[in-house]
Each structure stands twice: as C-alpha cells, then as structure tokens.
C-alpha cells in the first residue's frame, strides 16, 4: 500500500467522517448516533472487506501467506462490496446499540458513503493495474490520453475504469446531497445503494483485474444480487396488492434482465456469435431496465397508506 494511495484513502475517510457528522446533526440525531455507529461501521468495513476476499480465495491466500493472510490489507486483496456491506451493517448495529433508529443513521450516512466510494476509486490511480481496463487498441488511438486511459512504464495505454467508477459515485453523491429526503425511513439509503450497485455491474465487466472464479466476476454477481434484494424489499412492502405477480413482477423482470446480461457476457467471451457493440448495448439496456424497475417499485411503495408495512423500517 503506497503513500499516495494511503493519503487519498485516508483523506476520503476523513471527508466521510466529517460529512456523516454534519448529516447526523442536520437530521436532528444525537452525537451518539454518529460516534458508536461510526466505530462499529469502520471496524466491520475493514473486517468484511478482507473477510469476503479471503472467503473467495482462502486456499490460495493461506497457501501463500499462511496465518499472515488474516492481517493483509493490500487494496487489490480487499472486496469493496464486502467493505460496503460491513460499513452498512456496522452503522445499523451501532445505531441500535446507541438507542436510535438504524434506518435514520443509514439515511444520514448514504451521501457520505458515496463520496467515500468515489475517493477510494480515485485512489486506485496509484495501484498499478487495479482499476484499469483492457489495452486501448489502435482503433481508439484518440483516447490514448488521460482521463480516458492511463499509460504504464512502456507507454501502453489502458482504459481508466477507476475514473468512470469514481465519476459515477461522485455524481450519485451530489444527486443525493441536493435531493429532498425520502419520506420513508431507510429509503434514501436503499436508493443510494441501488444507484451505486446497478452501474457497477457494467464497470466490473470493464475491469481487467477483479475478483473472479474463472468466467464469473464475483462482485458483478454480488451487485446483481443486491439489486434484486432491494427490488424484492420494495415489492414486499406493497402488501396491499392482490396477487404475487402484481407485487413481485419487477423482480421477475430484473431476473430476465440478468439473463440478458449473461447472454451478452457469453458474447463478449466469444462463446456466442454476438458483435461486441451489441453486447455492450445489451448490458447497458439491462441496467437501464433495473433503474426503471426500481423507480416503479419505489413509487408503488410510497403510495401505500400510512401504517402499512411500507412505513415500518427500523
């Protein structure tokens, strides 16, 4: 872990801590709703970022480093999805222990968490191939320049995927900072997570270095599952609808979208005769479908009467 990366990562963490405090106070929550959740969230963030990576590659990690594998914190050996889950779970648990609503603390934290993600993605600039895409081929010579690509010591240019991820997280953070708070507790957090995970399905596909088992990109699958879980949660809150299909059709539609993504992945891997431009368009269209489904599911959830399960987040 080199000094520039560490400086950028620690700076991003400092911004997160300060913004979380400001958001907690602006929400009218006590200081204990900031400190204890922050401590729990930070601890679980690191623990799960490393733990999820170890769970995926335990055999190779322990064979190479022995027991020291438990303490390694190299950026390329951490799971950002695992870290995000740990941070969220820790803040929720810390809020419960502090005697405040976990949903309120997660809502306050959401924009700060998006800025933290943007900063950590930007820090990948100092991690060699981490965060880079494939080699920029001759047909894209005009893009062999920063910020579209980054050159190595041999003046070979690679797509700067980390900057795209940073920009997406930053824009999402600005949107959530400017928009009004959602009327339902926990919904701001859920929508922020959704807006972060859905585009990451594409970004994971662009990254040359990622967590993978053969053909399967682990964090891409994790993002698709999180999107499904959030859709399911919004659909489950619409208990007033008559049939299962009326309630859960957005989940079924997203599973169809995942099927499209899988087919496009086979096309990109030259296992199906599908042109690459069409494959990328198919993946982007599926992600667009996810956002439309989320909009429909959340709008139905907001329309539920007061006192219904839609208003019962803890």
Backbone bond lengths (Angstrom), bond angles and torsions (degrees), N, CA, C in turn:
res aa  C-N    CA-C-N  psi(-1)  N-CA   C-N-CA  omega(-1)  CA-C   N-CA-C  phi
1 X - - - 1.460 - - 1.532 107.88 -
2 X 1.348 117.13 106.03 1.460 119.87 -174.60 1.527 112.27 -81.20
3 X 1.354 115.11 166.54 1.467 120.79 -173.49 1.527 113.20 -62.24
4 X 1.347 121.02 -44.98 1.472 119.18 179.78 1.521 113.16 -60.72
5 X 1.349 116.17 -41.34 1.462 118.94 178.02 1.521 110.62 -62.92
6 X 1.328 115.92 -46.56 1.455 120.58 -177.95 1.529 111.31 -62.14
7 X 1.331 116.20 -39.88 1.465 120.45 179.18 1.522 111.18 -63.15
8 X 1.335 115.81 -46.02 1.464 120.03 -179.87 1.527 110.95 -65.66
9 X 1.336 116.95 -41.37 1.461 120.54 -179.20 1.525 111.18 -65.88
10 X 1.344 116.65 -43.81 1.466 119.98 179.57 1.529 111.19 -67.89
11 X 1.342 116.41 -36.81 1.468 119.58 175.88 1.512 111.50 -62.51
12 X 1.327 116.42 -41.15 1.465 120.61 178.14 1.525 110.59 -64.78
13 X 1.337 116.25 -39.72 1.464 119.87 178.25 1.528 111.02 -64.48
14 X 1.350 116.54 -38.46 1.469 120.27 178.92 1.524 110.91 -64.59
15 X 1.345 116.73 -41.56 1.460 120.81 176.96 1.524 110.25 -62.29
16 X 1.333 116.04 -41.16 1.463 120.71 178.17 1.532 111.39 -59.93
17 X 1.331 116.17 -46.67 1.473 120.71 -178.15 1.527 110.22 -61.79
18 X 1.338 116.77 -46.61 1.466 120.75 -178.24 1.526 111.43 -65.55
19 X 1.338 116.73 -45.88 1.462 119.17 -178.29 1.522 110.87 -67.20
20 X 1.316 117.31 -36.98 1.461 119.82 177.89 1.525 110.32 -61.90
21 X 1.334 116.82 -41.78 1.463 120.40 177.90 1.529 110.75 -61.45
22 X 1.341 116.83 -45.72 1.464 120.68 -179.39 1.525 111.12 -63.45
23 X 1.313 116.42 -39.67 1.464 120.20 -179.26 1.530 111.13 -70.19
24 X 1.325 117.04 -39.20 1.461 120.68 178.21 1.523 110.49 -63.04
25 X 1.332 116.63 -44.59 1.464 119.93 179.65 1.528 111.05 -67.40
26 X 1.338 117.07 -38.72 1.467 120.41 179.06 1.523 111.33 -64.66
27 X 1.341 116.58 -28.62 1.463 120.70 178.56 1.521 112.31 -81.23
28 X 1.339 116.32 -0.17 1.463 120.09 178.99 1.511 113.92 78.51
29 X 1.341 117.40 18.69 1.463 121.07 -179.42 1.530 109.76 -91.04
30 X 1.338 118.05 152.04 1.465 120.65 178.93 1.524 111.64 -70.87
31 X 1.335 116.67 163.22 1.462 121.48 -178.87 1.529 110.92 -60.89
32 X 1.340 117.55 -32.10 1.461 119.67 178.83 1.526 111.68 -63.22
33 X 1.343 116.17 -20.71 1.461 120.39 176.75 1.520 111.23 -77.31
34 X 1.330 116.76 -4.99 1.467 121.88 176.92 1.523 111.06 -107.31
35 X 1.329 117.68 -48.01 1.459 121.37 -170.32 1.522 112.83 -69.41
36 X 1.327 117.60 -56.17 1.466 119.85 -177.41 1.530 112.33 -63.62
37 X 1.347 119.42 -46.30 1.467 118.55 175.51 1.523 112.94 -59.85
38 X 1.335 116.90 -36.43 1.466 120.13 -179.93 1.527 111.11 -65.02
39 X 1.326 116.90 -43.75 1.461 120.59 179.34 1.529 111.32 -64.48
40 X 1.330 115.60 -45.50 1.477 119.47 178.53 1.529 110.84 -64.74
41 X 1.329 115.73 -42.49 1.457 119.97 -179.28 1.514 112.16 -64.18
42 X 1.338 117.52 -42.98 1.459 120.42 179.36 1.517 112.11 -62.76
43 X 1.333 116.12 -43.11 1.465 119.97 -179.40 1.527 111.47 -65.03
44 X 1.332 116.70 -47.13 1.465 119.69 -179.32 1.524 112.04 -70.19
45 X 1.325 116.88 -28.61 1.469 120.50 177.86 1.525 110.22 -60.31
46 X 1.324 116.13 -51.93 1.470 120.46 -179.65 1.528 110.60 -65.70
47 X 1.328 115.85 -42.88 1.462 120.61 -177.30 1.529 111.49 -61.47
48 X 1.337 116.93 -45.88 1.462 119.80 -176.76 1.526 112.25 -79.53
49 X 1.344 117.44 -28.73 1.467 119.10 175.67 1.523 110.18 -61.64
50 X 1.335 116.20 -43.55 1.464 119.96 178.02 1.523 110.91 -78.48
51 X 1.335 116.46 -39.55 1.454 120.25 -176.96 1.519 113.00 -62.96
52 X 1.334 117.18 -41.04 1.467 120.07 179.77 1.526 111.10 -66.18
53 X 1.329 116.55 -38.18 1.468 119.25 177.45 1.524 110.35 -65.89
54 X 1.339 115.81 -43.30 1.461 119.12 178.77 1.528 111.65 -63.99
55 X 1.322 116.20 -38.59 1.465 119.53 178.93 1.526 111.12 -61.33
56 X 1.324 116.29 -34.10 1.465 120.27 -178.58 1.531 112.37 -79.73
57 X 1.348 116.70 -32.38 1.476 120.15 -173.55 1.530 111.10 -130.80
58 X 1.319 116.92 38.55 1.465 121.40 -174.91 1.523 111.91 -58.33
59 X 1.324 117.72 -44.95 1.466 120.64 -174.35 1.529 111.21 -61.32
60 X 1.329 116.73 -50.03 1.465 119.53 -178.29 1.529 111.94 -70.03
61 X 1.330 117.75 -36.45 1.457 120.75 -178.83 1.530 111.60 -67.07
62 X 1.320 117.62 -46.82 1.467 119.95 -178.96 1.529 111.47 -72.67
63 X 1.331 116.90 -30.39 1.459 119.26 176.66 1.531 110.94 -67.11
64 X 1.317 116.41 -33.32 1.468 120.37 -177.25 1.524 113.08 -86.14
65 X 1.355 116.76 -41.39 1.465 119.85 -172.70 1.527 114.15 -113.69
66 X 1.306 118.14 -8.73 1.449 120.28 -176.53 1.518 111.44 66.22
67 X 1.325 117.04 -146.03 1.466 121.19 -178.68 1.524 111.87 -65.34
68 X 1.350 117.50 -22.33 1.467 121.15 179.34 1.524 111.86 -63.91
69 X 1.340 117.39 -16.02 1.467 120.44 178.76 1.524 111.46 -60.79
70 X 1.332 116.11 -27.42 1.461 120.06 -178.89 1.526 112.08 -66.65
71 X 1.324 116.59 -24.95 1.461 120.97 -173.49 1.529 113.61 -106.02
72 X 1.313 117.75 -1.50 1.466 120.08 -178.35 1.531 110.43 -73.23
73 X 1.338 114.89 135.32 1.462 120.30 179.61 1.518 111.13 -128.21
74 X 1.328 115.98 38.38 1.461 119.89 175.70 1.533 109.13 -68.15
75 X 1.346 119.28 132.67 1.475 121.45 -176.01 1.523 113.84 -54.02
76 X 1.339 117.16 -37.65 1.467 118.17 -178.26 1.525 112.08 -76.72
77 X 1.329 117.20 -4.38 1.463 121.69 177.71 1.523 111.02 -114.32
78 X 1.331 115.37 29.73 1.459 121.99 175.68 1.524 108.94 -125.24
79 X 1.321 116.04 149.37 1.467 121.54 177.27 1.525 109.13 -101.16
80 X 1.327 117.73 117.03 1.468 119.77 -179.97 1.531 110.63 -70.15
81 X 1.329 117.40 -30.65 1.465 119.99 175.44 1.529 109.93 -67.36
82 X 1.329 116.25 -44.19 1.454 119.98 176.88 1.518 112.08 -61.78
83 X 1.343 116.32 -40.01 1.456 120.21 177.36 1.514 112.20 -63.19
84 X 1.328 116.66 -41.07 1.461 120.51 178.41 1.521 111.91 -64.91
85 X 1.335 116.12 -41.62 1.472 119.51 177.29 1.522 110.86 -63.77
86 X 1.336 116.39 -41.31 1.455 119.91 179.22 1.517 112.57 -64.95
87 X 1.325 116.48 -41.69 1.466 120.80 178.49 1.526 110.53 -61.78
88 X 1.321 116.45 -45.63 1.466 120.81 -178.80 1.521 111.55 -65.37
89 X 1.341 116.24 -45.80 1.461 120.04 179.68 1.522 111.09 -63.69
90 X 1.341 116.86 -41.34 1.457 120.54 -179.96 1.513 112.22 -64.18
91 X 1.332 117.03 -41.26 1.468 120.26 178.93 1.526 110.13 -65.72
92 X 1.320 117.86 -40.55 1.460 120.68 178.65 1.531 110.93 -64.27
93 X 1.324 116.77 -45.68 1.462 120.07 179.44 1.522 111.15 -65.07
94 X 1.345 116.65 -43.44 1.459 120.15 179.23 1.516 111.85 -61.81
95 X 1.337 116.23 -38.30 1.463 119.70 177.98 1.522 111.03 -65.15
96 X 1.327 117.06 -40.75 1.458 120.15 178.83 1.525 110.78 -63.48
97 X 1.330 115.82 -41.97 1.463 119.29 179.05 1.524 111.61 -67.80
98 X 1.327 116.53 -29.27 1.465 120.53 178.90 1.526 111.67 -81.47
99 X 1.320 117.33 -5.59 1.456 120.74 177.50 1.510 114.30 82.60
100 X 1.346 117.85 23.74 1.460 121.08 177.53 1.526 108.56 -122.98
101 X 1.314 116.16 166.12 1.465 120.89 -177.60 1.525 110.33 -71.00
102 X 1.330 115.54 126.57 1.454 119.76 179.02 1.510 112.70 -61.81
103 X 1.335 117.00 -37.25 1.464 120.94 -178.80 1.526 110.99 -62.08
104 X 1.338 116.65 -39.31 1.464 120.35 -179.63 1.522 111.03 -65.12
105 X 1.323 117.18 -40.92 1.467 120.60 178.57 1.526 111.56 -67.99
106 X 1.319 117.11 -38.87 1.463 120.11 178.08 1.528 111.01 -66.39
107 X 1.335 117.14 -39.46 1.466 120.32 176.84 1.528 110.92 -61.32
108 X 1.343 116.13 -42.63 1.463 120.12 -179.74 1.525 111.24 -66.25
109 X 1.326 116.57 -34.22 1.456 121.38 -176.78 1.523 113.69 -77.95
110 X 1.324 118.45 -23.21 1.461 121.94 -167.53 1.525 114.42 -52.71
111 X 1.359 120.74 -54.36 1.468 118.88 -179.77 1.525 113.19 -62.74
112 X 1.345 117.03 -36.26 1.461 120.55 177.69 1.526 110.49 -64.09
113 X 1.328 116.60 -38.88 1.456 120.46 177.59 1.521 112.10 -64.28
114 X 1.325 117.13 -37.06 1.463 120.76 177.14 1.526 110.90 -65.53
115 X 1.340 117.38 -40.21 1.464 120.48 177.10 1.532 110.77 -66.29
116 X 1.319 117.18 -38.31 1.460 120.57 176.14 1.525 110.58 -60.40
117 X 1.323 116.51 -43.66 1.459 120.74 178.24 1.519 110.86 -61.13
118 X 1.331 116.78 -43.41 1.464 120.71 178.83 1.523 110.83 -60.29
119 X 1.332 116.82 -43.42 1.457 120.29 -179.95 1.521 112.69 -65.23
120 X 1.330 116.87 -40.51 1.463 120.23 179.27 1.523 111.24 -67.92
121 X 1.316 116.97 -35.21 1.464 119.34 176.16 1.529 110.39 -66.99
122 X 1.341 116.88 -41.97 1.467 120.04 178.74 1.519 110.99 -62.33
123 X 1.336 116.95 -35.03 1.465 121.23 -178.99 1.526 112.14 -64.89
124 X 1.334 117.39 -20.54 1.463 120.18 179.59 1.523 112.22 -65.41
125 X 1.324 116.74 -10.37 1.466 121.04 175.54 1.529 110.98 -57.18
126 X 1.347 116.65 -28.26 1.467 121.56 -177.28 1.524 112.32 -104.18
127 X 1.337 116.15 25.42 1.457 120.02 -178.85 1.530 112.35 -121.91
128 X 1.314 115.41 32.59 1.459 119.16 175.97 1.516 112.38 63.21
129 X 1.328 116.07 -124.36 1.467 120.42 -175.38 1.521 113.22 -78.01
130 X 1.339 117.26 -12.16 1.463 119.10 179.24 1.526 109.89 -64.43
131 X 1.310 116.78 126.13 1.454 120.39 179.79 1.520 113.86 91.42
132 X 1.321 117.04 -1.45 1.467 120.08 178.67 1.523 110.25 -99.03
133 X 1.330 114.15 157.86 1.448 120.59 176.57 1.512 111.20 -99.02
134 X 1.316 115.64 -152.12 1.458 120.63 -179.47 1.523 110.90 -79.61
135 X 1.326 115.58 173.20 1.460 122.21 178.53 1.525 110.00 -64.23
136 X 1.341 116.63 135.89 1.465 120.91 176.34 1.518 108.07 -75.60
137 X 1.320 117.01 113.57 1.462 121.73 -174.61 1.522 111.60 -78.44
138 X 1.322 115.51 171.47 1.464 121.36 -174.44 1.526 113.01 -61.20
139 X 1.323 117.51 -28.73 1.464 119.25 -179.21 1.524 112.52 -70.42
140 X 1.337 116.61 -13.31 1.471 121.07 178.20 1.536 111.19 -116.95
141 X 1.321 116.34 37.25 1.466 120.88 -176.62 1.527 112.15 -56.57
142 X 1.310 117.23 -34.88 1.472 121.24 -177.75 1.523 112.15 -62.34
143 X 1.329 116.88 -20.08 1.470 120.68 -178.18 1.527 112.58 -96.45
144 X 1.340 116.71 7.36 1.468 119.28 177.94 1.522 109.93 -81.28
145 X 1.304 114.67 66.17 1.463 122.33 179.14 1.524 108.04 -162.04
146 X 1.324 114.62 155.65 1.460 119.65 175.54 1.533 108.41 -74.32
147 X 1.329 121.69 139.36 1.472 127.82 12.70 1.521 115.15 -95.09
148 X 1.342 117.60 2.82 1.466 118.90 -176.70 1.523 111.81 -70.89
149 X 1.317 115.67 -32.81 1.457 120.00 -176.27 1.522 109.67 -146.23
150 X 1.337 114.58 166.25 1.459 121.74 179.53 1.525 107.68 -129.59
151 X 1.334 116.57 137.58 1.462 121.39 -178.30 1.521 110.41 -96.05
152 X 1.330 115.89 146.04 1.466 120.31 173.78 1.529 109.69 -93.67
153 X 1.319 116.82 -170.26 1.467 121.05 -176.50 1.528 112.29 -65.10
154 X 1.332 117.26 -20.44 1.461 121.61 -179.48 1.522 112.21 -98.32
155 X 1.337 116.30 13.56 1.468 123.20 -178.72 1.524 112.61 58.57
156 X 1.326 114.55 34.06 1.462 120.71 170.67 1.523 107.33 -94.76
157 X 1.321 116.68 131.37 1.463 121.24 -172.87 1.528 110.47 -100.42
158 X 1.338 115.20 133.33 1.462 122.15 179.27 1.527 109.21 -125.14
159 X 1.337 115.55 143.27 1.463 120.30 -178.86 1.536 110.78 -59.15
160 X 1.330 116.38 134.03 1.475 121.34 -178.10 1.530 109.89 -89.57
161 X 1.329 115.29 76.96 1.465 121.33 -178.72 1.529 110.66 -63.55
162 X 1.331 117.07 -33.89 1.467 120.29 -177.80 1.529 111.36 -61.05
163 X 1.342 117.49 -31.64 1.466 119.61 178.60 1.529 111.24 -72.56
164 X 1.318 116.82 -35.57 1.466 120.23 175.25 1.525 109.50 -63.37
165 X 1.333 117.27 -44.12 1.469 120.85 178.77 1.522 111.03 -64.54
166 X 1.330 115.94 -40.29 1.465 120.58 177.94 1.524 110.62 -62.40
167 X 1.326 116.35 -44.99 1.471 120.89 -178.91 1.522 110.92 -64.28
168 X 1.322 117.68 -42.59 1.466 120.93 179.19 1.530 111.26 -61.77
169 X 1.344 116.26 -44.39 1.470 119.78 179.53 1.522 110.76 -66.68
170 X 1.331 117.23 -38.55 1.467 120.94 -178.99 1.525 111.06 -67.02
171 X 1.323 117.01 -45.82 1.466 120.44 178.93 1.525 110.52 -62.60
172 X 1.325 116.68 -42.14 1.467 120.47 178.39 1.525 110.68 -61.79
173 X 1.345 116.63 -41.38 1.466 120.22 178.46 1.519 111.01 -61.69
174 X 1.323 117.52 -43.80 1.464 120.99 179.88 1.524 111.43 -64.13
175 X 1.321 116.55 -37.93 1.465 120.20 177.86 1.527 110.18 -62.37
176 X 1.329 116.97 -45.33 1.463 119.96 -177.67 1.524 112.30 -74.22
177 X 1.325 117.75 -22.72 1.455 119.79 175.27 1.524 111.53 -73.98
178 X 1.334 116.61 -30.96 1.463 120.55 -175.46 1.527 112.88 -91.05
179 X 1.330 117.72 -25.93 1.460 119.60 -174.58 1.522 110.74 -80.45
180 X 1.320 115.31 159.27 1.459 120.86 177.86 1.528 110.09 -69.72
181 X 1.320 115.51 152.29 1.462 120.24 177.86 1.526 109.86 -63.54
182 X 1.319 115.70 143.39 1.459 120.23 178.35 1.534 109.81 -67.65
183 X 1.332 117.95 147.57 1.471 120.20 -176.68 1.521 114.15 -71.95
184 X 1.327 117.57 -18.87 1.463 120.74 -177.63 1.526 109.69 -103.70
185 X 1.336 118.76 135.21 1.463 121.11 179.64 1.526 111.78 -62.57
186 X 1.316 115.77 132.86 1.448 121.14 179.55 1.512 114.73 89.70
187 X 1.325 117.36 -14.10 1.458 119.78 -174.34 1.535 112.04 -72.95
188 X 1.331 117.42 -34.82 1.466 119.52 176.58 1.525 110.15 -59.82
189 X 1.319 116.62 -45.22 1.469 120.97 178.63 1.525 110.72 -62.04
190 X 1.324 116.44 -47.24 1.465 119.87 -178.03 1.525 111.29 -60.03
191 X 1.328 116.66 -42.96 1.464 119.85 -177.93 1.533 111.28 -70.01
192 X 1.332 116.60 -33.48 1.461 119.78 177.04 1.530 110.51 -66.29
193 X 1.325 116.65 -43.24 1.466 120.62 177.89 1.527 110.09 -62.73
194 X 1.319 116.56 -42.82 1.459 120.70 178.84 1.525 110.57 -59.93
195 X 1.345 116.36 -46.98 1.466 121.03 -177.99 1.520 112.00 -65.67
196 X 1.322 117.52 -21.92 1.454 121.20 177.67 1.526 111.46 -85.72
197 X 1.324 116.63 -40.30 1.463 120.84 -173.51 1.522 113.67 -79.14
198 X 1.325 117.85 -37.65 1.464 119.35 -175.85 1.538 112.36 -60.59
199 X 1.346 120.09 -51.09 1.474 118.65 177.88 1.529 113.31 -66.39
200 X 1.334 116.61 -24.53 1.459 119.18 -179.15 1.518 111.95 -65.99
201 X 1.327 117.27 -21.53 1.463 120.52 175.56 1.526 109.69 -59.56
202 X 1.326 116.59 -40.09 1.471 120.93 175.95 1.522 110.82 -73.26
203 X 1.329 116.88 -45.57 1.467 120.37 -175.62 1.519 111.98 -62.08
204 X 1.327 116.99 -37.72 1.465 119.53 177.98 1.520 110.62 -61.52
205 X 1.317 116.19 -32.38 1.456 120.41 179.51 1.523 111.40 -70.88
206 X 1.330 116.74 -26.27 1.465 121.36 -178.24 1.524 112.30 -83.31
207 X 1.333 117.31 -21.63 1.467 121.25 -175.32 1.528 110.93 -74.78
208 X 1.340 115.92 133.06 1.463 119.98 177.63 1.521 110.93 -77.71
209 X 1.339 116.84 -32.74 1.464 122.21 179.58 1.518 108.03 -112.16
210 X 1.314 116.67 118.88 1.466 120.53 179.88 1.524 108.77 -156.42
211 X 1.322 116.21 170.48 1.457 120.86 174.79 1.526 108.32 -74.76
212 X 1.324 116.37 120.02 1.466 117.73 -177.90 1.519 111.34 -150.32
213 X 1.333 113.72 148.23 1.455 122.65 169.05 1.524 106.26 -111.08
214 X 1.313 116.75 97.16 1.448 119.90 -177.99 1.519 111.83 60.91
215 X 1.334 115.83 -115.62 1.463 121.38 -178.68 1.525 112.25 -78.91
216 X 1.328 117.48 -21.81 1.465 122.14 -171.13 1.527 110.55 -87.68
217 X 1.320 115.94 123.42 1.469 122.19 174.26 1.529 107.35 -90.72
218 X 1.323 115.54 111.40 1.461 121.09 -167.48 1.522 112.07 -62.20
219 X 1.340 117.68 -47.32 1.459 119.50 -176.12 1.527 111.66 -74.54
220 X 1.311 118.14 -22.86 1.458 120.32 172.19 1.521 110.32 -65.88
221 X 1.334 115.78 -44.66 1.466 120.49 176.48 1.526 110.27 -63.17
222 X 1.339 116.70 -41.64 1.465 120.61 179.75 1.525 110.86 -60.50
223 X 1.337 117.46 -41.90 1.475 120.70 179.22 1.522 111.13 -64.64
224 X 1.335 117.06 -40.56 1.459 120.18 178.06 1.525 111.19 -63.98
225 X 1.336 116.99 -37.87 1.469 121.10 178.43 1.528 110.71 -68.16
226 X 1.332 117.09 -39.75 1.471 120.44 178.11 1.519 110.25 -63.79
227 X 1.324 117.64 -41.94 1.462 121.27 176.79 1.530 109.91 -58.89
228 X 1.333 116.95 -45.08 1.465 120.79 178.53 1.526 110.98 -62.76
229 X 1.336 117.09 -42.32 1.463 120.69 -178.91 1.527 111.29 -63.75
230 X 1.319 117.57 -39.67 1.468 120.59 179.62 1.530 111.19 -69.98
231 X 1.331 116.38 -38.36 1.467 119.28 174.92 1.530 110.16 -63.27
232 X 1.324 116.00 -43.52 1.463 120.45 179.92 1.526 110.61 -60.94
233 X 1.329 116.42 -41.14 1.465 119.80 -179.44 1.528 110.99 -62.80
234 X 1.334 116.86 -44.29 1.464 119.15 179.03 1.526 111.30 -65.97
235 X 1.334 116.62 -38.53 1.464 119.83 178.88 1.531 110.97 -67.40
236 X 1.329 116.87 -38.72 1.462 120.50 -179.26 1.518 111.85 -65.07
237 X 1.341 116.54 -26.41 1.459 120.10 -179.33 1.536 112.67 -76.15
238 X 1.338 116.90 -9.78 1.469 120.18 179.98 1.527 109.30 -95.38
239 X 1.323 115.70 60.07 1.467 120.59 -173.85 1.520 112.76 -68.16
240 X 1.318 118.59 -15.50 1.458 120.32 -177.24 1.512 113.99 -76.74
241 X 1.344 118.07 -13.18 1.460 120.01 179.90 1.534 110.17 -74.49
242 X 1.322 115.79 150.21 1.466 120.19 -166.10 1.524 113.25 -73.64
243 X 1.308 117.93 -49.29 1.464 119.79 -170.88 1.529 111.05 -113.09
244 X 1.325 114.09 162.47 1.461 119.59 176.93 1.520 111.11 -61.54
245 X 1.335 116.75 -38.81 1.460 119.41 -179.74 1.520 110.84 -63.96
246 X 1.323 118.56 -42.94 1.454 121.10 178.70 1.523 111.27 -60.55
247 X 1.307 116.46 -35.27 1.461 119.76 -178.22 1.518 112.23 -80.15
248 X 1.325 117.49 -41.11 1.466 119.74 -166.47 1.528 114.80 -111.66
249 X 1.348 118.24 11.14 1.461 117.43 -179.34 1.531 113.12 -60.99
250 X 1.370 121.17 -30.60 1.472 117.89 175.56 1.535 113.15 -61.22
251 X 1.333 116.92 -34.57 1.466 119.81 177.68 1.526 110.27 -66.14
252 X 1.330 116.27 -43.23 1.460 120.20 178.72 1.523 110.78 -63.06
253 X 1.340 116.18 -40.75 1.457 119.87 179.28 1.525 111.07 -64.33
254 X 1.342 117.41 -38.45 1.455 119.68 178.65 1.529 111.02 -67.66
255 X 1.337 117.80 -37.00 1.459 119.82 176.08 1.533 110.55 -61.61
256 X 1.336 116.48 -36.43 1.466 119.53 174.25 1.526 110.28 -64.76
257 X 1.350 116.13 -40.18 1.459 119.99 176.73 1.518 112.16 -61.99
258 X 1.337 116.74 -39.33 1.465 120.78 176.05 1.524 110.21 -62.45
259 X 1.330 116.31 -38.33 1.460 119.87 176.23 1.514 111.93 -60.21
260 X 1.328 116.41 -40.69 1.472 120.56 176.95 1.524 110.17 -62.55
261 X 1.338 116.79 -43.81 1.463 120.50 179.73 1.519 110.74 -60.87
262 X 1.338 117.41 -41.66 1.463 120.80 179.95 1.525 110.78 -62.50
263 X 1.336 116.41 -42.93 1.466 119.69 178.14 1.523 110.55 -62.35
264 X 1.347 116.38 -42.84 1.465 119.94 179.05 1.529 111.56 -64.73
265 X 1.335 116.45 -33.91 1.463 120.26 177.08 1.527 110.49 -63.39
266 X 1.330 116.68 -41.68 1.463 119.81 176.58 1.522 110.64 -63.07
267 X 1.338 116.68 -35.73 1.459 119.87 177.25 1.519 111.40 -65.45
268 X 1.336 117.41 -43.09 1.468 120.81 179.03 1.523 111.73 -65.58
269 X 1.331 115.54 -28.28 1.467 120.64 179.85 1.526 111.98 -89.01
270 X 1.349 116.03 10.72 1.468 122.98 177.60 1.524 112.65 61.77
271 X 1.313 116.81 26.18 1.465 120.56 175.28 1.530 111.37 -94.30
272 X 1.327 116.72 -13.19 1.457 122.98 174.73 1.523 108.52 -133.53
273 X 1.343 117.62 146.10 1.473 120.31 -176.80 1.536 112.25 -80.40
274 X 1.323 116.26 65.95 1.461 121.32 179.49 1.529 107.82 -117.46
275 X 1.337 119.07 127.08 1.471 120.58 179.64 1.527 111.44 -58.82
276 X 1.312 116.83 142.70 1.468 120.92 -177.73 1.532 113.43 -57.14
277 X 1.357 119.20 -43.77 1.473 117.81 178.56 1.526 112.81 -57.46
278 X 1.343 115.91 -38.50 1.465 119.65 178.80 1.528 110.72 -67.67
279 X 1.327 116.97 -34.81 1.469 120.53 177.97 1.522 110.69 -63.70
280 X 1.342 116.68 -46.36 1.466 119.82 179.82 1.525 110.80 -64.16
281 X 1.313 116.94 -40.16 1.466 120.11 177.97 1.530 111.03 -63.85
282 X 1.319 116.43 -37.73 1.462 120.22 178.74 1.518 111.91 -64.50
283 X 1.334 117.27 -41.73 1.466 120.89 178.95 1.525 110.44 -66.59
284 X 1.335 116.39 -43.69 1.468 120.17 178.91 1.525 110.79 -62.77
285 X 1.342 116.44 -40.46 1.467 119.89 178.38 1.526 111.28 -63.35
286 X 1.328 117.32 -39.17 1.467 120.72 178.85 1.527 111.03 -65.23
287 X 1.325 116.96 -37.90 1.464 120.26 177.43 1.524 110.43 -68.50
288 X 1.336 116.22 -39.14 1.461 119.44 174.31 1.523 111.34 -60.76
289 X 1.324 116.53 -39.44 1.468 120.84 175.95 1.528 110.52 -59.89
290 X 1.329 116.89 -40.73 1.463 120.47 -179.91 1.523 111.17 -60.03
291 X 1.326 116.79 -43.35 1.463 119.61 179.73 1.528 111.33 -66.20
292 X 1.317 117.41 -38.08 1.470 120.50 178.23 1.530 110.42 -65.88
293 X 1.329 116.36 -42.07 1.468 120.10 178.75 1.528 110.87 -64.32
294 X 1.329 116.39 -39.88 1.461 119.41 178.60 1.520 110.78 -63.86
295 X 1.338 116.82 -40.84 1.462 120.49 177.63 1.525 111.16 -60.46
296 X 1.331 116.80 -45.29 1.462 120.72 179.92 1.534 111.09 -64.44
297 X 1.338 116.28 -44.20 1.465 119.73 -177.23 1.529 111.28 -65.95
298 X 1.337 116.73 -41.41 1.463 120.16 -179.37 1.523 110.67 -69.48
299 X 1.321 117.49 -38.24 1.472 120.01 178.88 1.523 110.73 -63.05
300 X 1.327 117.89 -41.14 1.469 120.42 176.20 1.519 110.84 -64.37
301 X 1.311 115.93 -39.33 1.466 120.43 -179.25 1.526 111.19 -64.56
302 X 1.325 116.74 -41.35 1.458 120.48 179.28 1.523 111.70 -66.67
303 X 1.330 115.66 -27.17 1.461 119.44 -177.31 1.521 113.20 -78.92
304 X 1.324 117.23 -8.10 1.462 119.82 179.97 1.525 109.72 -67.29
305 X 1.340 117.89 144.41 1.476 120.58 -178.02 1.516 112.32 -66.62
306 X 1.336 116.12 155.85 1.460 121.53 176.54 1.524 110.41 -59.36
307 X 1.329 114.95 141.78 1.452 120.02 -177.44 1.514 113.82 92.32
308 X 1.332 117.56 -9.22 1.456 121.19 178.35 1.530 109.80 -80.67
309 X 1.350 118.39 167.83 1.472 120.44 179.73 1.515 114.23 -57.66
310 X 1.341 117.53 -22.04 1.459 120.14 179.75 1.512 112.28 -62.21
311 X 1.319 117.85 -22.47 1.472 122.35 -176.26 1.528 111.77 -104.02
312 X 1.335 116.43 17.53 1.454 118.09 -171.96 1.507 115.88 -108.05
313 X 1.358 119.69 24.04 1.474 120.75 179.03 1.518 110.04 -63.68
314 X 1.319 113.99 146.51 1.471 118.72 -177.35 1.518 109.91 -108.60
